[in-house]
Amino acid sequence: MFIFNTKSKEEAEQWVKTDPAVQAGIFSYEIFPWYGSAALPLYLKHHEEITKENP
């Protein structure tokens, strides 16, 4: 699963089609719009501080 920060589903599809596994027919894809918090990039930097080493 990938989350792309694009302006359209078409742009995301262009990116997905560059994947060698998609081009070879190994993987297929479906594209769904998803809207997340605009603050996501700000709190991702804290990920290492709060993740467990041995979950």
Secondary structure, DSSP 4 states (H G I P E B T S, - for coil): ------SSHHHHHHHHTT-HHHHTTS-----------TTHHHHHTTHHHH--S--
